[in-house]
Amino acid sequence: MRQKIVAGNWKMNKNLQEGLELAKEIDKLVSGLTNDVKVILAPPFTHITEVKKAVGSKISVSSQNCAAEVSGAYTGEVSASMIKSTGAEYAIIGHSERRQYYGETDAILLKKVKLALANGLKPIFCIGEVLEERESGKHFDVVKSQIVNGVFELTAEEFKNVVLAYEPVWAIGTGKTASSDQAQEMHKFIRETVAAKYGQAVADDTSILYGGSCKASNAKELFANPDVDGGLIGGAALVAAEFLGIITAF
């Protein structure tokens, strides 16, 4: 049975004190839950160690990125081994904002994925199309290319540690949301793409998250789809009660 996951990507929000307050509030809310949802918090790099200390065993911690190099003269970068040393268990890699604002290519992202895995981190690997690609009917080709070039060099054993997150980029921060049917259609396509490479058993065990303006009001409908295994949550993850509403939407 593949893992149900709700991951909160805080992006560049909350100073350390605010972040700790939020993490503790979320921890308190989820401590009494009996469902089998994996809850992950992805605060800024500066917060990871303290957030990890502040939460209990029901919450895992992720970075929002990692460097594409092992170590060296890369001012401002944070390596996978450094992230692992904080107690983090996951690393978000390939988020649409990293691709768009920082020009991260498939080749760079593959290096990051391999370094994360080599250091015992589980990549949350993001894929998704922009509005122009969706409207021109290229969305399946774009997403398949991102998967093939970003993670398909991995062995089946390595790939089992990867979580995929589908982000319809046109639905991030715009208030637009892919319909439940659109989300399921793409998630099903992603699972079929994985199955063609690694076999149906691996595909069936791969968690595929939805990452496009998911909130408490639409999470239940999205998560009811057979191939939607949870969410990579942005803005709604910054409000503890709203985030809890998404966690309990299964």
The 8 nearest C-alpha neighbors of each residue, nearest first, counted from 0:
[[1, 204, 2, 203, 3, 205, 206, 200],
 [2, 0, 204, 206, 205, 3, 203, 228],
 [1, 3, 206, 4, 0, 37, 36, 228],
 [2, 4, 36, 228, 229, 37, 1, 206],
 [5, 3, 37, 229, 36, 38, 2, 6],
 [4, 6, 230, 38, 229, 246, 231, 37],
 [5, 7, 39, 231, 40, 38, 232, 230],
 [6, 8, 232, 40, 236, 41, 231, 9],
 [9, 7, 41, 233, 10, 232, 6, 40],
 [8, 10, 42, 12, 41, 7, 233, 11],
 [9, 11, 8, 12, 43, 42, 63, 233],
 [12, 10, 9, 43, 13, 42, 14, 8],
 [11, 13, 10, 9, 14, 43, 42, 237],
 [14, 12, 18, 17, 15, 11, 16, 9],
 [13, 15, 17, 16, 18, 12, 46, 19],
 [16, 14, 18, 17, 46, 19, 13, 45],
 [15, 17, 19, 18, 14, 20, 13, 21],
 [18, 16, 20, 13, 14, 19, 15, 21],
 [19, 17, 15, 21, 13, 20, 16, 14],
 [18, 20, 22, 16, 21, 17, 50, 23],
 [19, 21, 17, 23, 18, 22, 24, 16],
 [22, 20, 24, 18, 19, 23, 25, 17],
 [21, 23, 19, 25, 24, 20, 26, 18],
 [24, 22, 26, 20, 25, 21, 19, 27],
 [23, 25, 21, 27, 26, 22, 20, 28],
 [26, 24, 28, 22, 239, 27, 23, 21],
 [25, 27, 23, 29, 24, 28, 54, 30],
 [26, 28, 24, 30, 25, 29, 23, 31],
 [27, 29, 25, 26, 30, 24, 31, 243],
 [30, 28, 32, 26, 31, 27, 25, 243],
 [31, 29, 27, 32, 28, 26, 57, 55],
 [30, 32, 29, 33, 28, 27, 26, 34],
 [33, 31, 29, 30, 34, 28, 247, 35],
 [32, 34, 31, 35, 30, 29, 36, 247],
 [35, 33, 36, 32, 247, 249, 37, 246],
 [34, 36, 37, 33, 3, 2, 32, 4],
 [35, 37, 3, 4, 34, 38, 5, 246],
 [36, 38, 4, 3, 5, 35, 39, 2],
 [39, 37, 58, 5, 6, 4, 36, 59],
 [40, 38, 6, 59, 60, 58, 7, 5],
 [39, 41, 7, 60, 6, 61, 42, 59],
 [42, 40, 61, 8, 62, 7, 60, 63],
 [41, 43, 9, 46, 47, 40, 44, 8],
 [44, 42, 45, 46, 11, 10, 47, 41],
 [45, 43, 46, 47, 62, 42, 63, 82],
 [46, 44, 43, 47, 15, 48, 42, 49],
 [47, 45, 44, 43, 49, 15, 48, 50],
 [46, 48, 50, 44, 49, 45, 51, 42],
 [49, 47, 85, 51, 50, 46, 52, 86],
 [48, 50, 52, 51, 47, 46, 53, 19],
 [51, 49, 53, 47, 52, 48, 19, 46],
 [50, 52, 48, 49, 53, 54, 47, 60],
 [53, 51, 49, 50, 54, 48, 55, 47],
 [52, 54, 50, 51, 49, 23, 55, 19],
 [55, 53, 26, 51, 52, 23, 58, 50],
 [54, 56, 57, 58, 26, 53, 30, 52],
 [55, 57, 58, 54, 59, 30, 26, 51],
 [56, 58, 55, 38, 30, 59, 37, 29],
 [59, 57, 38, 56, 39, 55, 54, 60],
 [60, 58, 39, 38, 40, 88, 57, 61],
 [59, 61, 87, 40, 39, 41, 88, 51],
 [62, 60, 89, 41, 90, 87, 88, 40],
 [61, 63, 90, 41, 64, 91, 44, 89],
 [64, 62, 91, 41, 90, 61, 43, 8],
 [63, 65, 91, 92, 62, 90, 66, 93],
 [66, 64, 78, 79, 77, 111, 67, 90],
 [65, 67, 78, 68, 77, 76, 111, 79],
 [66, 68, 111, 110, 107, 65, 69, 114],
 [69, 67, 66, 70, 78, 111, 114, 110],
 [68, 70, 78, 67, 71, 114, 79, 66],
 [71, 69, 68, 78, 72, 73, 77, 66],
 [70, 72, 73, 69, 68, 74, 76, 78],
 [71, 73, 74, 70, 76, 75, 68, 69],
 [74, 72, 76, 71, 75, 70, 68, 77],
 [75, 73, 76, 72, 71, 77, 70, 66],
 [74, 76, 73, 77, 72, 66, 78, 71],
 [75, 77, 74, 73, 66, 78, 65, 67],
 [78, 76, 66, 65, 81, 75, 79, 82],
 [77, 79, 66, 81, 80, 65, 69, 82],
 [78, 80, 82, 115, 81, 65, 83, 114],
 [79, 81, 83, 82, 78, 118, 84, 69],
 [82, 80, 84, 78, 79, 83, 77, 85],
 [83, 81, 79, 84, 80, 85, 87, 78],
 [82, 84, 80, 87, 85, 81, 86, 79],
 [83, 85, 81, 82, 86, 80, 87, 79],
 [86, 84, 48, 83, 82, 87, 47, 81],
 [87, 85, 84, 83, 88, 51, 48, 82],
 [88, 86, 60, 61, 83, 85, 89, 82],
 [87, 89, 120, 61, 60, 121, 86, 59],
 [90, 88, 61, 121, 120, 122, 87, 62],
 [91, 89, 62, 122, 61, 64, 63, 123],
 [90, 92, 123, 63, 64, 122, 62, 124],
 [93, 91, 124, 64, 94, 123, 90, 122],
 [94, 92, 125, 124, 108, 97, 95, 98],
 [93, 95, 125, 97, 96, 92, 98, 91],
 [94, 96, 98, 97, 99, 93, 168, 125],
 [95, 97, 99, 94, 98, 100, 101, 93],
 [98, 96, 101, 94, 95, 99, 100, 103],
 [97, 99, 103, 95, 102, 96, 101, 100],
 [98, 100, 96, 97, 102, 101, 95, 103],
 [101, 99, 97, 96, 102, 98, 103, 95],
 [102, 100, 97, 103, 98, 99, 96, 104],
 [103, 101, 98, 99, 100, 104, 97, 96],
 [104, 102, 98, 101, 107, 97, 108, 105],
 [103, 105, 107, 106, 102, 108, 98, 93],
 [104, 106, 108, 149, 107, 148, 109, 145],
 [105, 107, 109, 104, 108, 110, 149, 148],
 [108, 106, 104, 110, 109, 105, 103, 67],
 [107, 109, 111, 105, 110, 106, 149, 93],
 [108, 110, 149, 112, 106, 111, 107, 105],
 [111, 109, 107, 113, 108, 112, 67, 114],
 [110, 112, 67, 108, 114, 109, 113, 115],
 [113, 111, 109, 115, 110, 114, 108, 122],
 [112, 114, 116, 110, 111, 115, 117, 109],
 [115, 113, 117, 111, 116, 112, 110, 79],
 [116, 114, 120, 112, 118, 79, 113, 117],
 [115, 117, 119, 120, 113, 118, 114, 121],
 [118, 116, 114, 115, 119, 113, 120, 79],
 [119, 117, 115, 116, 80, 120, 79, 114],
 [118, 120, 116, 117, 115, 121, 83, 88],
 [121, 119, 115, 89, 88, 116, 118, 122],
 [120, 122, 89, 160, 161, 116, 90, 88],
 [123, 121, 90, 161, 124, 89, 91, 162],
 [122, 124, 91, 162, 163, 90, 92, 161],
 [123, 125, 163, 92, 122, 93, 164, 162],
 [126, 124, 164, 93, 94, 165, 163, 92],
 [127, 125, 165, 166, 142, 145, 164, 124],
 [128, 126, 166, 167, 165, 142, 168, 125],
 [127, 129, 167, 168, 138, 132, 133, 141],
 [128, 130, 168, 169, 132, 131, 133, 167],
 [129, 131, 169, 133, 132, 134, 128, 168],
 [130, 132, 134, 133, 129, 135, 128, 137],
 [133, 131, 137, 135, 129, 130, 138, 134],
 [132, 134, 138, 130, 136, 131, 135, 137],
 [135, 133, 131, 136, 132, 130, 137, 138],
 [134, 136, 132, 133, 137, 131, 138, 130],
 [137, 135, 133, 134, 138, 132, 139, 140],
 [136, 138, 132, 140, 135, 139, 133, 141],
 [139, 137, 133, 141, 132, 140, 128, 136],
 [138, 140, 142, 141, 137, 143, 185, 136],
 [139, 141, 143, 137, 138, 142, 144, 136],
 [142, 140, 138, 144, 139, 143, 137, 145],
 [141, 143, 145, 139, 144, 127, 140, 126],
 [142, 144, 146, 140, 145, 141, 139, 147],
 [145, 143, 147, 141, 142, 146, 148, 140],
 [146, 144, 142, 148, 143, 149, 147, 126],
 [145, 147, 149, 143, 144, 148, 150, 142],
 [146, 148, 151, 144, 145, 149, 150, 143],
 [149, 147, 145, 146, 105, 144, 150, 151],
 [150, 148, 109, 146, 105, 145, 147, 108],
 [149, 151, 152, 146, 153, 147, 148, 109],
 [150, 152, 147, 153, 148, 149, 146, 196],
 [153, 151, 150, 154, 148, 149, 147, 109],
 [154, 152, 151, 157, 150, 158, 155, 156],
 [153, 155, 157, 156, 158, 152, 151, 197],
 [154, 156, 158, 157, 197, 159, 153, 201],
 [157, 155, 154, 159, 158, 160, 153, 201],
 [158, 156, 154, 159, 155, 153, 160, 116],
 [157, 159, 155, 160, 161, 156, 153, 154],
 [158, 160, 156, 157, 161, 155, 201, 205],
 [161, 159, 158, 121, 157, 162, 122, 156],
 [162, 160, 122, 158, 159, 121, 123, 163],
 [163, 161, 123, 206, 124, 122, 207, 205],
 [162, 164, 207, 124, 123, 125, 208, 206],
 [165, 163, 208, 125, 207, 209, 124, 126],
 [166, 164, 126, 209, 127, 210, 125, 208],
 [167, 165, 210, 127, 211, 168, 126, 209],
 [166, 168, 127, 169, 128, 170, 211, 165],
 [169, 167, 129, 170, 166, 171, 128, 127],
 [168, 170, 130, 129, 167, 171, 173, 175],
 [171, 169, 175, 176, 211, 168, 167, 173],
 [172, 170, 211, 173, 168, 212, 169, 167],
 [171, 173, 174, 170, 212, 175, 211, 234],
 [174, 172, 175, 171, 170, 169, 212, 176],
 [173, 175, 172, 212, 176, 170, 171, 211],
 [176, 174, 170, 173, 177, 212, 171, 169],
 [177, 175, 170, 212, 211, 178, 174, 213],
 [176, 178, 181, 182, 179, 170, 175, 167],
 [177, 179, 181, 180, 176, 182, 221, 183],
 [178, 180, 182, 221, 181, 183, 177, 220],
 [179, 181, 183, 178, 182, 184, 177, 224],
 [182, 180, 178, 184, 183, 179, 177, 185],
 [183, 181, 179, 185, 180, 184, 177, 186],
 [182, 184, 186, 180, 185, 181, 187, 224],
 [185, 183, 181, 187, 182, 186, 180, 188],
 [184, 186, 188, 187, 182, 183, 189, 181],
 [185, 187, 189, 183, 188, 226, 184, 182],
 [186, 188, 190, 184, 185, 189, 226, 183],
 [187, 189, 185, 191, 186, 190, 192, 184],
 [190, 188, 186, 192, 191, 187, 185, 193],
 [191, 189, 193, 187, 192, 188, 202, 194],
 [190, 192, 194, 188, 193, 189, 195, 187],
 [193, 191, 189, 195, 190, 194, 188, 196],
 [192, 194, 190, 196, 191, 202, 195, 197],
 [195, 193, 198, 199, 191, 202, 197, 196],
 [194, 196, 192, 193, 198, 197, 191, 199],
 [197, 195, 193, 194, 198, 192, 151, 155],
 [196, 198, 194, 193, 155, 195, 201, 199],
 [199, 197, 194, 200, 201, 195, 196, 202],
 [198, 200, 194, 202, 201, 203, 197, 195],
 [199, 201, 203, 202, 198, 204, 194, 197],
 [202, 200, 204, 203, 199, 198, 197, 205],
 [203, 201, 194, 199, 205, 204, 193, 200],
 [202, 204, 200, 201, 205, 199, 1, 190],
 [203, 205, 1, 201, 202, 0, 200, 206],
 [206, 204, 202, 203, 1, 207, 201, 162],
 [205, 207, 162, 228, 1, 2, 163, 208],
 [208, 206, 163, 228, 164, 227, 162, 205],
 [209, 207, 164, 230, 229, 228, 227, 231],
 [208, 210, 230, 165, 164, 231, 229, 211],
 [211, 209, 166, 231, 230, 165, 232, 164],
 [210, 212, 171, 170, 166, 213, 167, 176],
 [213, 211, 171, 176, 170, 214, 172, 174],
 [212, 214, 211, 218, 232, 217, 210, 230],
 [213, 215, 216, 218, 217, 235, 245, 212],
 [214, 216, 245, 244, 218, 217, 241, 242],
 [215, 217, 214, 218, 219, 244, 245, 213],
 [218, 216, 220, 219, 215, 214, 221, 213],
 [219, 217, 221, 215, 220, 214, 245, 222],
 [218, 220, 248, 222, 221, 217, 223, 249],
 [219, 221, 223, 218, 222, 217, 179, 224],
 [220, 222, 218, 179, 223, 219, 224, 217],
 [223, 221, 219, 224, 227, 220, 218, 229],
 [224, 222, 220, 221, 219, 225, 249, 227],
 [223, 225, 222, 227, 226, 221, 183, 220],
 [226, 224, 227, 223, 183, 228, 222, 187],
 [225, 227, 186, 224, 187, 183, 228, 207],
 [228, 226, 224, 222, 229, 225, 207, 208],
 [229, 227, 3, 207, 208, 206, 226, 222],
 [230, 228, 208, 4, 5, 3, 227, 222],
 [229, 231, 209, 208, 5, 210, 232, 6],
 [230, 232, 210, 6, 209, 208, 7, 5],
 [231, 233, 7, 230, 236, 8, 6, 210],
 [232, 234, 8, 236, 235, 7, 9, 231],
 [235, 233, 236, 237, 232, 9, 212, 238],
 [234, 236, 237, 233, 238, 242, 214, 241],
 [237, 235, 7, 242, 234, 238, 233, 232],
 [236, 238, 235, 234, 239, 9, 21, 242],
 [239, 237, 241, 236, 240, 235, 242, 21],
 [238, 240, 242, 25, 241, 243, 237, 24],
 [241, 239, 243, 242, 238, 244, 25, 28],
 [240, 242, 244, 238, 243, 239, 215, 235],
 [243, 241, 236, 239, 245, 244, 240, 235],
 [244, 242, 246, 240, 245, 241, 239, 247],
 [245, 243, 215, 241, 247, 242, 246, 248],
 [244, 246, 215, 248, 242, 243, 247, 218],
 [247, 245, 243, 244, 248, 5, 242, 249],
 [246, 248, 244, 245, 249, 243, 34, 36],
 [249, 247, 219, 245, 246, 218, 244, 215],
 [248, 247, 219, 222, 246, 223, 245, 218]]
